[in-house]
Amino acid sequence: MPEETSSASLFDPGRLNSLSDRFGDFGRPGFWIRLKPSIESAADPMRAIANFERWLDASGGEETRASMIDDSPPFARRLLALFGSSQVIANELIRDPDAAMMLFDHAEVSKPILADEIKAEACRLFSSAISFTHRLDQLRFIQKRALAKTVWNDLSGDQPPEFVWRSLSELADGLLQGALIACADEENFDIEGLAVVAMGKHGSRELNYSSDIDLMFVLSDDTEDLAKASTFCEKYVRALSGKMGRGDLYRIDLRLRPFGKAGPVAHTLTAMRRYIESYAEPWETQAMVRARSCAGGSALSEQFISLVRAQVFRGPRTELFLNSILDTKQRTEEEHRGSVDKQLNVKFDQGGIRDIEFMVQTLQVVAGKERVELQGASTLEAIDRLRIASLISHRESVVLAKAYRLLRQVEHRIQLTHSLHSHAMPTSERDREVLARSMQFRRWNDLDAEVRRQMSAVRSVLSERFPALASGASMSTIDKTSLGYETSSREANSLERLLMGVGELTLDADSIERVRLLVERAPRVVSEIAFHKELWDVAFSEEAEFTQADDAKLLESWRIEIQEERQGFESLVGAVARRASVVAAIKQAYHSDVERSGQFQTEVADMLLTSLLDACGGTNVDIVALGSYGSKELLLGSDWDVMLLAKADDLGRLSEKAGEEWMRAVRRISVGSHFPVDVRLRPEGRSGLIVRTPTTLIDYGKSGMEPWERVSYTKARSVRNLESSEQCIYSTVYDMRWSTAEEEQARHMRKRVHEERVNPGESARDIKLGPGSLFDIEWLVALLKLRTDCPARNHYETSVALKSLADAKALTIFERDALIEAHSFFALTRNAMFLLEFDSDSVLPENPAKLDKLAAWLGLSDANVLLSRAEEHKTEVLAAIHSVFGEK
C-alpha cells in the first residue's frame, strides 16, 4: 500500500493548543499529544478537529467519551478518520453523540448488515411509533446509525470494498421492506400482490453511499383495482424519497420500468412478460441482468425473476442484438464527451466503471443460459466466474477486478464527504490532497496516475473485445488553422477527424468548399466518412448537387447494381445504405430542403427494403411503411418503421417464411451499417407474426387495435404501391367508426406524452414532443383524418393532408398555412441539430453559442430570432388545436 502523505499542508498544530485551553485534558495528562497522531492520519485533519470539537460540545458526557478515546487508540484513530472523511456522518454523530459509542465495540460493529435484521428493528420501533410519519422517521434513524457503522468499516480497511457495497445494499433492502410495511398498514394494502424489483447497482448489491435506488413495481395478475395499486406505489415512493427532519431515505428512480417515464408506475406480471418478450430494447434486456426482488410478495417476486431470467439468459444472441447494445454504448459515450464537465470521471469516462459493467453484463447475457452461475452474480463475482469458465482470460479478470475495486473506492471517497452524487475527480488542490490521503496515497499525482493507468488498461481490454469502441487510428498532422478555424474550435476538431488516417491532401477550391460544408454544417457525418474510407469519394462527389431527376437516376443505378450482385448481395445493400445516408445528410446541409431530404431518404429505403425482400423470396409480400417513413417525411437518423403484408390470404405460410428470412437478413446487414429497420409497430409488437395476411390485419383493426395504433396507422402506405394493400390498410384504419371514447383516449395519450415524455424543464424548447411541436401537428392531422371522411385519408404527407383537410372545411386556410409552416420549420431544425451533433435533435439548446450556430444554419440572424420563431409556431399550433378540439 502506498505511503501516507504528510499532513503539513492540511494541519495546524495550534488548533490542538486552543482545544487544550478550552477543554483541559479531562484529567488525563498528555491527552491531546496522544491524540495528535490520530488527527494527523485523518484524510482532512482540520475537518476532523472541527467535528471532534463539535462532538465534545454535544450535551453531556464529554469526559466519558474522552476517556474511551484515550483508552483505545484504535477507536480514536477510526473516529477521527470518520470525522475527517464524512461531514454527513459526523453531523449525525454530533446530533446523537452516544451513537459513536456503539462503534467502540469492534466485534459488534464488524458484523455484516443484514436486511432481515434491519427489517426486524424497524418493526420493533414501529410498535411504539405514534403516527405514519413517526414510523418513517424511525427508518431514517436506523439508516443513519447503520451508515455510521458502514463508513467505520470502510475507513478501517478491515473489510474489502465489496463488503461495504453489500452492507449498503442490505441496508437498503431492509429499509425498503420496512417502508413497505409502514405504507401497507397505513393504506390497508396487501403487499403479497406487489413485488418491488431492484435494478442497477442496488439489483447487483453494489450500492454507493449516494446511489439512486432503481426500482420497478410488478403487480399480481389478479389485482382488482390497478389504479389503487398504482396510487399505493406512488405513495410508497414519496415515503422513501420525501424530505423529513433527518433527510430522505433514498432518491428513487423509476425510469428503468417499461416505457420509461411514459409508462405506468406499476405493471401486472402478464404486462411485464408481454413487454419483455415483445418491446424491450436490447439495452433494457442488458439492464435486467441485475434485476432481483428486494421487497413485497415472495411468490410473485419469484415468478417475475424466473420470467426475467428466462428472457435475459435465453442463449446465443443475434448480431443485431449485440450491435444495438454497442450502438447505445457509443451514443452514451458521445453524449458524455459533449458534457461541460471536463475533469476525469471514474464512472463515465473511457475505462471507467461503466466500461467494466458493460463488458461484464454483456458477457452475462450471452453466456448466462449455459453458465447459470453467472445469473444474479455481482460484477466482481461475475468477473471471477467468467474467468473460471474461460470466457475471459486471467489477465482480463485481473485488470477488470483490480480497476473495479479502485474506481469504486475512489467514487465512494468522492461521495463520502458531503454525500454528493458525483463521480468526477476533484479540481481544487486541497480536495485532491484529501482524496489522495483517504485512499492511502502519498500524493495526489500518485493517485491520479494510478487511476488513469488502470482506466487505460480497462479500455484496452474492452476495445479488444469490442473493436468498434477503440479510439481509432492516430490523426493526421495538419494545420487546423489553414481554413481559418481556431485550433481548439469544434470545426477544427471536425476537420482533424475528417482527415484522420488519409494523410496530406491537396484540395482544389471546390473541395475546400465541400470541406467547409462538412465541418460547419454536417459534422455528424465526419466520423462516418473518417471510419469508412470508401465514403471519402462520396463526400466529395457531385451527388449532393444533383437535381431530383438526377436522384432518380442515382437510385435506379443502385437498384440495378444490387439486383446484379450475387455473392456479396447483403454487403452491397449495407454499403449502399451507408452511402445513401451520407448523401442524404450532405444534401440536407447543401440544399436546406427538408421535404426533398425526406423524399430522397424514403425512396432509398423503399428501394433497399423491396430489393432485399425480393431476394429473400418475398415477391408476394408487400411492405407497409409507418410513421415518418409512411408519410415520406423521414428525418436524418429516423427509423424505418414497417410491417409486412402478404398480397393474399392464401399466401400466409409462404410469406411468413420469406418474412423471417428477410428479418434475419436485416439483422445481419444492420451489424455493419446504418440500416434502421424497426418492426415493433406491427400488430402485437415483437410477439406478433412477421407477416400479416389482409384478412387478419383487417380483423385486428376491428378487434385488437388500440387507439394509439389507429392514430399511428393513419400514415401507413404500401411501399410497392399495391392497390389491394392500400385498400386493406384503409379498411383496417377507417372501417371502424372513430368513437368518442377512442378520441378521449387519444387526447389522454397526447397529455401523457407532454407530461411524461417531456422533461418539464425542456417543455418550451422541445420541438418534437413538447406542446405545440411536431407531435402535436401530426396528432391533430391524424385525429382529423379519423373523424373526417374526406380525401385527406388518402394522403400521407402532412402538408398535403393539411391542404385536403382545409378543402374539407375541417381547418381554416390560415390554420392550414400556419401548421404547414410550423411542421417544415420544426423538421428542418431537427435535421440541423442532428447534423450539428448537438446533444439532442429534438430539444433546442440552452447554450447561447449553440443557439447562434443553429440560427446561422437556418439562415436566421441570431438566437433570439430563432427562439422567437419557434415560440410563434408553437403558439399557432396550440391555437389550431384549441380551435378544432377546444383544448390547449
Rosetta blueprint (number, residue, H / E / L):
1 M L
2 P L
3 E L
4 E L
5 T L
6 S L
7 S L
8 A L
9 S L
10 L L
11 F L
12 D L
13 P L
14 G H
15 R H
16 L H
17 N H
18 S H
19 L H
20 S H
21 D H
22 R H
23 F H
24 G L
25 D L
26 F L
27 G L
28 R L
29 P L
30 G L
31 F H
32 W H
33 I H
34 R H
35 L H
36 K H
37 P H
38 S H
39 I H
40 E H
41 S H
42 A L
43 A L
44 D L
45 P H
46 M H
47 R H
48 A H
49 I H
50 A H
51 N H
52 F H
53 E H
54 R H
55 W H
56 L H
57 D H
58 A L
59 S L
60 G L
61 G L
62 E H
63 E H
64 T H
65 R H
66 A H
67 S H
68 M H
69 I H
70 D H
71 D H
72 S L
73 P H
74 P H
75 F H
76 A H
77 R H
78 R H
79 L H
80 L H
81 A H
82 L H
83 F H
84 G H
85 S H
86 S L
87 Q H
88 V H
89 I H
90 A H
91 N H
92 E H
93 L H
94 I H
95 R H
96 D L
97 P H
98 D H
99 A H
100 A H
101 M H
102 M H
103 L H
104 F H
105 D L
106 H H
107 A H
108 E H
109 V H
110 S L
111 K L
112 P L
113 I L
114 L L
115 A H
116 D H
117 E H
118 I H
119 K H
120 A H
121 E H
122 A H
123 C H
124 R H
125 L H
126 F H
127 S L
128 S L
129 A L
130 I L
131 S L
132 F H
133 T H
134 H H
135 R H
136 L H
137 D H
138 Q H
139 L H
140 R H
141 F H
142 I H
143 Q H
144 K H
145 R H
146 A H
147 L H
148 A H
149 K H
150 T H
151 V H
152 W H
153 N H
154 D H
155 L H
156 S H
157 G L
158 D L
159 Q L
160 P L
161 P H
162 E H
163 F H
164 V H
165 W H
166 R H
167 S H
168 L H
169 S H
170 E H
171 L H
172 A H
173 D H
174 G H
175 L H
176 L H
177 Q H
178 G H
179 A H
180 L H
181 I H
182 A H
183 C H
184 A H
185 D H
186 E H
187 E H
188 N L
189 F L
190 D L
191 I H
192 E H
193 G H
194 L E
195 A E
196 V E
197 V E
198 A E
199 M E
200 G H
201 K H
202 H H
203 G H
204 S L
205 R L
206 E L
207 L L
208 N L
209 Y L
210 S L
211 S L
212 D L
213 I E
214 D E
215 L E
216 M E
217 F E
218 V E
219 L E
220 S L
221 D L
222 D L
223 T L
224 E L
225 D L
226 L H
227 A H
228 K H
229 A H
230 S H
231 T H
232 F H
233 C H
234 E H
235 K H
236 Y H
237 V H
238 R H
239 A H
240 L H
241 S H
242 G L
243 K L
244 M L
245 G L
246 R L
247 G L
248 D L
249 L L
250 Y L
251 R L
252 I E
253 D E
254 L L
255 R L
256 L L
257 R L
258 P L
259 F L
260 G H
261 K H
262 A H
263 G L
264 P L
265 V L
266 A E
267 H E
268 T E
269 L H
270 T H
271 A H
272 M H
273 R H
274 R H
275 Y H
276 I H
277 E H
278 S H
279 Y L
280 A L
281 E L
282 P H
283 W H
284 E H
285 T H
286 Q H
287 A H
288 M H
289 V H
290 R H
291 A L
292 R E
293 S E
294 C E
295 A E
296 G E
297 G L
298 S H
299 A H
300 L H
301 S H
302 E H
303 Q H
304 F H
305 I H
306 S H
307 L H
308 V H
309 R H
310 A H
311 Q H
312 V H
313 F L
314 R L
315 G L
316 P L
317 R L
318 T L
319 E H
320 L H
321 F H
322 L H
323 N H
324 S H
325 I H
326 L H
327 D H
328 T H
329 K H
330 Q H
331 R H
332 T H
333 E H
334 E H
335 E H
336 H H
337 R H
338 G L
339 S L
340 V L
341 D L
342 K L
343 Q L
344 L L
345 N E
346 V L
347 K L
348 F L
349 D L
350 Q L
351 G L
352 G L
353 I H
354 R H
355 D H
356 I H
357 E H
358 F H
359 M H
360 V H
361 Q H
362 T H
363 L H
364 Q H
365 V H
366 V H
367 A H
368 G L
369 K L
370 E L
371 R L
372 V H
373 E H
374 L H
375 Q L
376 G L
377 A L
378 S L
379 T H
380 L H
381 E H
382 A H
383 I H
384 D H
385 R H
386 L H
387 R H
388 I H
389 A L
390 S L
391 L L
392 I L
393 S L
394 H H
395 R H
396 E H
397 S H
398 V H
399 V H
400 L H
401 A H
402 K H
403 A H
404 Y H
405 R H
406 L H
407 L H
408 R H
409 Q H
410 V H
411 E H
412 H H
413 R H
414 I H
415 Q H
416 L H
417 T L
418 H L
419 S L
420 L L
421 H L
422 S L
423 H L
424 A E
425 M L
426 P L
427 T L
428 S L
429 E H
430 R H
431 D H
432 R H
433 E H
434 V H
435 L H
436 A H
437 R H
438 S H
439 M L
440 Q L
441 F L
442 R L
443 R L
444 W H
445 N H
446 D H
447 L H
448 D H
449 A H
450 E H
451 V H
452 R H
453 R H
454 Q H
455 M H
456 S H
457 A H
458 V H
459 R H
460 S H
461 V H
462 L H
463 S H
464 E H
465 R H
466 F L
467 P H
468 A H
469 L H
470 A L
471 S L
472 G L
473 A L
474 S L
475 M L
476 S L
477 T L
478 I L
479 D L
480 K L
481 T L
482 S L
483 L L
484 G L
485 Y L
486 E L
487 T L
488 S L
489 S L
490 R H
491 E H
492 A H
493 N H
494 S H
495 L H
496 E H
497 R H
498 L H
499 L L
500 M L
501 G L
502 V L
503 G L
504 E L
505 L L
506 T L
507 L L
508 D L
509 A H
510 D H
511 S H
512 I H
513 E H
514 R H
515 V H
516 R H
517 L H
518 L H
519 V H
520 E H
521 R H
522 A L
523 P H
524 R H
525 V H
526 V H
527 S H
528 E H
529 I H
530 A H
531 F H
532 H L
533 K L
534 E L
535 L H
536 W H
537 D H
538 V H
539 A H
540 F L
541 S L
542 E L
543 E H
544 A H
545 E H
546 F L
547 T L
548 Q H
549 A H
550 D H
551 D H
552 A H
553 K H
554 L H
555 L H
556 E H
557 S H
558 W H
559 R H
560 I H
561 E H
562 I H
563 Q H
564 E H
565 E L
566 R L
567 Q L
568 G L
569 F H
570 E H
571 S H
572 L H
573 V H
574 G H
575 A H
576 V H
577 A H
578 R H
579 R H
580 A H
581 S H
582 V H
583 V H
584 A H
585 A H
586 I H
587 K H
588 Q H
589 A H
590 Y H
591 H H
592 S L
593 D L
594 V H
595 E H
596 R H
597 S H
598 G H
599 Q H
600 F H
601 Q H
602 T H
603 E H
604 V H
605 A H
606 D H
607 M H
608 L H
609 L H
610 T H
611 S H
612 L H
613 L H
614 D H
615 A H
616 C L
617 G L
618 G L
619 T L
620 N L
621 V E
622 D E
623 I E
624 V E
625 A E
626 L L
627 G H
628 S H
629 Y H
630 G H
631 S L
632 K L
633 E L
634 L L
635 L L
636 L L
637 G L
638 S L
639 D L
640 W E
641 D E
642 V E
643 M E
644 L E
645 L E
646 A E
647 K L
648 A L
649 D H
650 D H
651 L H
652 G H
653 R H
654 L H
655 S H
656 E H
657 K H
658 A H
659 G H
660 E H
661 E H
662 W H
663 M H
664 R H
665 A H
666 V H
667 R H
668 R H
669 I H
670 S H
671 V H
672 G H
673 S L
674 H L
675 F L
676 P L
677 V E
678 D E
679 V L
680 R L
681 L L
682 R L
683 P L
684 E L
685 G H
686 R H
687 S H
688 G L
689 L L
690 I L
691 V E
692 R E
693 T L
694 P H
695 T H
696 T H
697 L H
698 I H
699 D H
700 Y H
701 G H
702 K H
703 S H
704 G L
705 M L
706 E L
707 P H
708 W H
709 E H
710 R H
711 V H
712 S H
713 Y H
714 T L
715 K L
716 A L
717 R E
718 S E
719 V L
720 R L
721 N L
722 L L
723 E H
724 S H
725 S H
726 E H
727 Q H
728 C H
729 I H
730 Y H
731 S H
732 T H
733 V H
734 Y H
735 D L
736 M L
737 R L
738 W L
739 S L
740 T H
741 A H
742 E H
743 E H
744 E H
745 Q H
746 A H
747 R H
748 H H
749 M H
750 R H
751 K H
752 R H
753 V H
754 H H
755 E H
756 E H
757 R L
758 V L
759 N L
760 P H
761 G H
762 E H
763 S L
764 A L
765 R L
766 D E
767 I L
768 K L
769 L L
770 G L
771 P L
772 G L
773 S L
774 L H
775 F H
776 D H
777 I H
778 E H
779 W H
780 L H
781 V H
782 A H
783 L H
784 L H
785 K H
786 L H
787 R H
788 T L
789 D L
790 C L
791 P H
792 A H
793 R H
794 N H
795 H L
796 Y L
797 E L
798 T H
799 S H
800 V H
801 A H
802 L H
803 K H
804 S H
805 L H
806 A H
807 D H
808 A L
809 K L
810 A L
811 L L
812 T L
813 I H
814 F H
815 E H
816 R H
817 D H
818 A H
819 L H
820 I H
821 E H
822 A H
823 H H
824 S H
825 F H
826 F H
827 A H
828 L H
829 T H
830 R H
831 N H
832 A H
833 M H
834 F H
835 L H
836 L L
837 E L
838 F L
839 D L
840 S L
841 D L
842 S L
843 V E
844 L L
845 P L
846 E L
847 N L
848 P H
849 A H
850 K H
851 L H
852 D H
853 K H
854 L H
855 A H
856 A H
857 W H
858 L L
859 G L
860 L L
861 S L
862 D L
863 A H
864 N H
865 V H
866 L H
867 L H
868 S H
869 R H
870 A H
871 E H
872 E H
873 H H
874 K H
875 T H
876 E H
877 V H
878 L H
879 A H
880 A H
881 I H
882 H H
883 S H
884 V H
885 F H
886 G L
887 E L
888 K L
